[in-house]
């Protein structure tokens, strides 16, 4: 039904797919590492992403993609804020992904106003 070459190429294809998948998985965001890194964010954004300051946003429950984009803009200077520019400057892409994963993992419950 299949030639030896076709089976060999199929196995090679699967090996390639698996190795790419494993490489991607190794770089996946780590919410626990993000929680540790978020220690530097606690003063303004609270221990669980609920802001303790009126001019700092809540981060808990925000989509990871949104947090990543904002941190990268602060880091590059495209988005300006004196405090956030200093905080974001030393962050690596992996740090940003981990922070975003941490804040996105915090569940938020919404209810009717009291």
Buried (B, 14 or more C-beta within 10 A) or exposed (E): EEEEEEEEEEEEEEEEEEEEEEEEEEEEBBBEBBBEBBEBBEEBBBEBBEBEEEEBEBBBBBEBEEBBBBBBBBBEEEBEBEEBBEBBEEBEEBBBBBBBBBBBBBEEEEEEEE
